[in-house]
Amino acid sequence: MIFRRPLNLRRPHTPITPHVSKQRFRKLASMTCCVAALCDDGKTLILIADKMIGNWAIESEFNITKIRQIDDTWWLLFAGEDIAPVFDIIDSMKELIAEKLRNHRPPIIDKKAIPIHIICDALRESYEAKRLADAVALHLGPIGWTLDDFNVTGHVSLPDFLEIKGKIASHSLQIQLLIGGFSGAQGYVVVLSPDDYGAIPKRCDVPGFGSIGSGSSGALYMLYYRELSYKTPARKALYYAMEAKLFGEQSPGVGESTDAFVVTADGKFITLNEDETVEKKLVKVWEGLKPRWIARGAAEILNSISELDGFTLIEKDEEGKPFPPPKPKRSPPTPAEGDHGQS
């Protein structure tokens, strides 16, 4: 008679390592470029956004806006490949803010003075609630489990309990959110970028700006380069924020059409005309200040570097056309014929 171990004793149980996707903390190439910037000592807020919407197969510029009002003095901008979860998050934020104001001790009556921590908490809780609901529907719904049952008895009944738990924990909505607004007379900018640093709202009180979307790298570079801060005058800040979005257009998935708004702590909400103001004025300034290609004068200096003797000289512009010849120097004027002065 051959002795055989019971099936459950033939191989030692090896715990399953929870599946944690690296994608949760990887910056995604989400569409869009949105910019929010404080100026005028934090009393004015600039909001800029493109209008590109799409998915993995196609993208188009619609007649829409990516800026949504979530309360009397707060606005939300969004970016992502799939923006569907954004609208549930906005609805949840509105409900949570109202609930937190009612439950606050003492109750907050003035909705124009909502503390920043209430905005940040509502943002974080709304995002996490939507993320968890989608994760449960995706990983537990198909096998007929609820989250409560899974947490109580899943480790006993499900051999892949740890793997499922890891998938739920690492599930990401793959969106980025940017909030700007006022609490009383003070402006704030808040960024939520879960794939960068988890579902933690990041306050941008200093230097006073934030950007999201695939164009955010170029936008943030220019905002830092221009040394934009909450102290910058509004007219300069408006151009710098628009310039940042224009640099962001070099990234994939960023549209050229632009929404631009100026909001003030005393309640003004100004919509800038896209044709007359954005294109004919802000973009016109950009045409004069944007980086330029090497011209003849710069080429002459570069060609004069003695250490590079033997290397090809720069003799043509970026379009392959020869540089125009230098303008002839004006000779000093000569006295008019017959004008010899008084004798």
C-alpha positions as CSV (number, residue, x, y, z in Angstrom):
1,M,0.0,0.0,0.0
2,I,1.4,3.4,-1.0
3,F,1.0,6.2,1.5
4,R,-0.1,9.5,0.1
5,R,-0.4,12.7,1.9
6,P,-3.7,14.4,1.9
7,L,-4.1,16.8,-1.0
8,N,-4.0,19.9,1.2
9,L,-0.7,18.8,2.8
10,R,1.2,17.9,-0.4
11,R,2.5,21.4,-1.0
12,P,3.1,24.1,1.6
13,H,0.8,27.0,1.2
14,T,2.5,30.0,-0.4
15,P,0.8,33.3,0.4
16,I,-0.1,35.2,-2.7
17,T,1.7,38.6,-2.9
18,P,-0.9,41.4,-3.2
19,H,-1.0,42.7,-6.7
20,V,-0.1,46.4,-6.6
21,S,0.0,48.0,-10.0
22,K,2.9,50.4,-10.6
23,Q,0.4,52.4,-12.7
24,R,-1.1,53.9,-9.6
25,F,2.0,56.1,-9.1
26,R,3.0,56.5,-12.7
27,K,2.3,59.8,-14.5
28,L,-0.1,59.1,-17.3
29,A,-0.1,60.9,-20.6
30,S,-3.6,62.3,-19.9
31,M,-5.0,64.8,-22.3
32,T,-5.5,68.5,-21.7
33,C,-3.6,71.4,-20.3
34,C,-5.3,73.3,-17.5
35,V,-3.7,76.2,-15.5
36,A,-4.8,77.9,-12.3
37,A,-2.8,80.9,-11.0
38,L,-3.2,83.3,-8.2
39,C,-2.1,87.0,-8.6
40,D,-2.7,90.4,-7.1
41,D,-1.7,89.3,-3.6
42,G,-4.0,86.3,-3.9
43,K,-7.1,88.4,-4.6
44,T,-7.4,87.4,-8.2
45,L,-7.4,83.9,-9.9
46,I,-6.6,83.1,-13.5
47,L,-8.2,79.9,-15.0
48,I,-7.0,78.6,-18.3
49,A,-8.1,75.3,-20.1
50,D,-8.0,73.8,-23.6
51,K,-11.1,72.0,-25.1
52,M,-9.6,68.8,-26.3
53,I,-11.6,65.6,-25.5
54,G,-10.9,62.1,-26.7
55,N,-10.0,58.5,-26.0
56,W,-7.4,56.0,-27.1
57,A,-8.7,56.1,-30.7
58,I,-9.6,59.7,-31.5
59,E,-9.5,63.2,-30.1
60,S,-11.5,66.4,-31.0
61,E,-11.9,69.9,-29.9
62,F,-15.5,70.4,-28.8
63,N,-17.5,73.5,-28.0
64,I,-17.3,72.7,-24.2
65,T,-15.5,73.9,-21.1
66,K,-13.4,71.9,-18.7
67,I,-14.1,74.3,-15.8
68,R,-17.0,73.4,-13.4
69,Q,-18.3,75.5,-10.5
70,I,-18.5,73.5,-7.3
71,D,-19.6,76.3,-5.0
72,D,-20.1,80.0,-4.9
73,T,-16.4,80.8,-5.0
74,W,-14.8,77.5,-6.1
75,W,-14.1,76.0,-9.5
76,L,-12.7,72.7,-10.6
77,L,-10.8,71.8,-13.8
78,F,-10.1,68.3,-14.9
79,A,-7.9,66.2,-17.2
80,G,-7.7,62.5,-18.1
81,E,-8.2,59.9,-20.8
82,D,-11.6,58.9,-19.4
83,I,-13.2,61.9,-17.7
84,A,-16.5,60.1,-16.9
85,P,-15.7,59.8,-13.1
86,V,-15.2,63.5,-12.8
87,F,-18.9,64.3,-12.8
88,D,-19.7,61.9,-10.0
89,I,-16.9,63.4,-8.0
90,I,-18.2,66.9,-8.6
91,D,-21.7,65.9,-7.4
92,S,-20.3,64.2,-4.4
93,M,-18.1,67.3,-3.5
94,K,-21.2,69.6,-3.6
95,E,-23.1,67.3,-1.2
96,L,-20.1,66.8,1.1
97,I,-19.3,70.6,1.3
98,A,-23.0,71.3,2.2
99,E,-22.9,68.6,4.8
100,K,-19.6,69.7,6.3
101,L,-20.9,73.3,6.5
102,R,-24.0,72.1,8.4
103,N,-22.1,69.9,10.8
104,H,-19.3,72.5,11.5
105,R,-19.3,73.9,15.0
106,P,-20.1,76.7,14.9
107,P,-22.1,76.3,11.7
108,I,-20.7,78.2,8.7
109,I,-23.3,80.5,7.3
110,D,-21.2,82.5,4.8
111,K,-20.6,80.2,1.8
112,K,-18.0,82.7,0.5
113,A,-15.8,81.9,3.5
114,I,-15.6,78.1,3.3
115,P,-12.3,77.0,5.1
116,I,-9.8,75.5,2.7
117,H,-9.6,72.3,4.8
118,I,-13.3,71.6,4.0
119,I,-12.6,71.9,0.3
120,C,-9.5,69.6,0.5
121,D,-11.4,67.0,2.6
122,A,-14.4,67.0,0.3
123,L,-12.1,66.6,-2.7
124,R,-10.1,63.7,-1.2
125,E,-13.2,61.9,0.1
126,S,-15.2,62.3,-3.1
127,Y,-12.3,61.0,-5.2
128,E,-11.6,58.0,-2.9
129,A,-15.3,57.1,-2.7
130,K,-15.6,57.0,-6.5
131,R,-12.3,55.1,-6.9
132,L,-13.4,52.5,-4.3
133,A,-16.9,52.1,-5.7
134,D,-15.5,51.5,-9.2
135,A,-12.8,49.1,-7.9
136,V,-15.4,47.1,-6.0
137,A,-17.7,46.9,-9.0
138,L,-14.8,45.8,-11.2
139,H,-13.2,43.2,-8.9
140,L,-15.9,42.0,-6.5
141,G,-19.1,42.5,-8.5
142,P,-18.4,39.8,-11.1
143,I,-18.0,37.2,-8.3
144,G,-21.0,38.3,-6.3
145,W,-19.2,39.7,-3.3
146,T,-19.9,43.0,-1.4
147,L,-17.0,44.9,0.1
148,D,-18.3,44.3,3.7
149,D,-18.4,40.5,3.1
150,F,-15.0,40.6,1.4
151,N,-13.4,42.4,4.4
152,V,-15.0,40.0,7.0
153,T,-14.8,36.6,5.4
154,G,-12.9,37.0,2.2
155,H,-9.5,35.9,3.7
156,V,-11.1,32.6,4.7
157,S,-13.2,31.8,1.6
158,L,-11.2,33.2,-1.3
159,P,-7.8,31.7,-2.1
160,D,-6.9,34.8,-4.1
161,F,-8.1,37.2,-1.4
162,L,-4.7,39.1,-1.2
163,E,-4.5,39.4,-4.9
164,I,-8.0,40.9,-5.1
165,K,-7.3,43.2,-2.2
166,G,-4.2,44.5,-3.9
167,K,-6.1,45.1,-7.1
168,I,-8.7,47.1,-5.2
169,A,-6.1,49.1,-3.4
170,S,-4.2,49.9,-6.6
171,H,-7.2,50.8,-8.7
172,S,-6.9,54.3,-10.2
173,L,-9.4,56.6,-12.0
174,Q,-6.6,58.0,-14.1
175,I,-7.7,61.6,-13.8
176,Q,-6.2,64.8,-12.5
177,L,-8.2,67.5,-10.8
178,L,-7.3,71.2,-10.3
179,I,-9.3,73.4,-7.9
180,G,-9.1,77.2,-7.5
181,G,-11.2,79.5,-5.4
182,F,-11.5,81.9,-2.5
183,S,-12.1,81.6,1.2
184,G,-13.1,85.1,2.1
185,A,-10.5,87.4,0.6
186,Q,-7.8,84.7,0.2
187,G,-7.3,82.7,-2.9
188,Y,-6.2,79.1,-3.1
189,V,-5.1,76.6,-5.7
190,V,-5.2,72.8,-5.0
191,V,-4.1,69.9,-7.2
192,L,-5.1,66.3,-6.9
193,S,-2.9,64.0,-9.1
194,P,-3.4,60.4,-7.7
195,D,-1.0,58.8,-10.2
196,D,1.8,61.1,-9.0
197,Y,1.4,61.1,-5.2
198,G,-1.8,59.3,-4.3
199,A,-5.2,60.7,-3.4
200,I,-3.7,63.6,-1.4
201,P,-4.8,67.2,-2.2
202,K,-1.7,69.3,-2.8
203,R,-2.1,73.0,-1.8
204,C,-0.2,75.4,-4.0
205,D,-0.3,78.5,-1.7
206,V,3.4,79.1,-2.7
207,P,4.2,80.0,-5.4
208,G,0.5,80.1,-6.2
209,F,-0.2,78.1,-9.3
210,G,-0.8,74.6,-10.5
211,S,-1.3,72.7,-13.8
212,I,-2.7,69.3,-14.8
213,G,-2.9,67.2,-18.0
214,S,-0.4,66.1,-20.6
215,G,0.7,69.7,-21.2
216,S,1.4,70.4,-17.5
217,S,5.2,69.7,-17.7
218,G,5.7,72.5,-20.3
219,A,3.2,74.8,-18.6
220,L,4.8,74.4,-15.1
221,Y,8.3,75.0,-16.6
222,M,7.2,78.3,-18.0
223,L,5.4,79.4,-14.9
224,Y,8.6,78.8,-12.9
225,Y,10.7,80.4,-15.6
226,R,8.6,83.5,-15.5
227,E,8.7,83.5,-11.6
228,L,4.9,83.9,-11.5
229,S,3.6,84.1,-7.9
230,Y,0.5,85.2,-6.0
231,K,2.0,88.7,-5.9
232,T,2.3,89.1,-9.7
233,P,0.0,91.9,-11.1
234,A,-3.1,90.5,-12.9
235,R,-2.3,91.6,-16.4
236,K,1.1,90.0,-16.3
237,A,-0.2,86.9,-14.6
238,L,-2.9,86.5,-17.3
239,Y,-0.3,86.5,-20.1
240,Y,2.1,84.1,-18.2
241,A,-0.8,81.7,-17.5
242,M,-1.7,81.8,-21.2
243,E,1.9,81.4,-22.2
244,A,2.1,78.3,-20.0
245,K,-0.8,76.8,-21.8
246,L,0.7,77.6,-25.2
247,F,3.9,75.8,-24.2
248,G,1.7,72.9,-23.0
249,E,0.3,72.7,-26.5
250,Q,3.6,71.1,-27.6
251,S,2.5,67.9,-25.7
252,P,0.1,65.4,-27.3
253,G,-3.6,65.7,-26.6
254,V,-3.7,69.4,-25.9
255,G,-6.0,71.5,-28.0
256,E,-5.5,75.0,-29.4
257,S,-8.9,76.4,-28.5
258,T,-8.8,78.0,-25.1
259,D,-11.1,79.0,-22.3
260,A,-9.8,81.8,-20.1
261,F,-11.4,83.3,-17.0
262,V,-10.4,85.9,-14.5
263,V,-12.1,85.6,-11.0
264,T,-11.7,88.1,-8.1
265,A,-12.2,87.7,-4.4
266,D,-15.0,90.4,-4.5
267,G,-17.2,88.2,-6.7
268,K,-16.3,89.2,-10.3
269,F,-16.2,86.3,-12.9
270,I,-14.8,87.6,-16.2
271,T,-14.9,85.5,-19.3
272,L,-12.3,86.5,-21.9
273,N,-13.4,86.5,-25.5
274,E,-11.5,83.8,-27.3
275,D,-11.3,85.5,-30.7
276,E,-10.7,89.2,-29.6
277,T,-8.7,88.7,-26.4
278,V,-7.1,85.3,-26.4
279,E,-6.2,85.0,-30.1
280,K,-5.7,88.6,-31.2
281,K,-4.0,89.9,-28.0
282,L,-2.6,87.2,-25.8
283,V,-1.4,85.1,-28.6
284,K,-0.1,88.2,-30.4
285,V,2.1,89.0,-27.4
286,W,3.3,85.3,-27.4
287,E,4.3,85.7,-31.0
288,G,6.7,88.4,-30.0
289,L,8.1,86.7,-26.9
290,K,8.2,83.1,-27.8
291,P,11.6,81.4,-28.4
292,R,13.1,82.2,-31.7
293,W,15.3,80.3,-34.1
294,I,18.9,81.2,-34.7
295,A,19.1,84.3,-36.9
296,R,22.1,85.7,-38.9
297,G,23.6,87.8,-36.0
298,A,23.5,84.8,-33.6
299,A,24.9,82.5,-36.4
300,E,27.9,84.9,-36.9
301,I,28.7,84.7,-33.2
302,L,28.4,80.9,-33.2
303,N,30.5,80.6,-36.4
304,S,33.3,82.6,-34.7
305,I,33.9,80.1,-32.0
306,S,37.6,79.2,-32.7
307,E,37.4,75.9,-30.8
308,L,35.0,74.6,-33.4
309,D,37.2,75.2,-36.4
310,G,36.5,72.6,-39.0
311,F,32.8,72.1,-38.1
312,T,30.1,73.1,-40.5
313,L,29.2,76.8,-40.4
314,I,25.6,77.9,-39.8
315,E,24.7,79.6,-43.1
316,K,21.0,78.9,-43.4
317,D,17.9,79.3,-41.2
318,E,15.6,76.6,-39.9
319,E,13.8,76.5,-43.2
320,G,17.0,75.9,-45.2
321,K,17.1,79.4,-46.6
322,P,20.3,81.4,-46.7
323,F,20.5,84.2,-44.2
324,P,19.8,87.6,-45.8
325,P,22.9,89.7,-46.3
326,P,23.6,92.2,-43.5
327,K,22.1,95.6,-44.0
328,P,24.8,98.2,-45.3
329,K,25.9,100.6,-42.6
330,R,24.7,104.1,-43.1
331,S,27.6,106.5,-43.9
332,P,27.6,109.8,-41.9
333,P,25.9,112.6,-43.7
334,T,28.1,114.9,-45.7
335,P,27.6,118.7,-45.8
336,A,25.4,119.8,-48.7
337,E,27.3,121.0,-51.7
338,G,28.1,124.7,-51.5
339,D,27.5,124.7,-47.7
340,H,30.9,125.8,-46.4
341,G,29.7,127.8,-43.5
342,Q,29.8,131.5,-42.9
343,S,33.1,133.3,-43.8
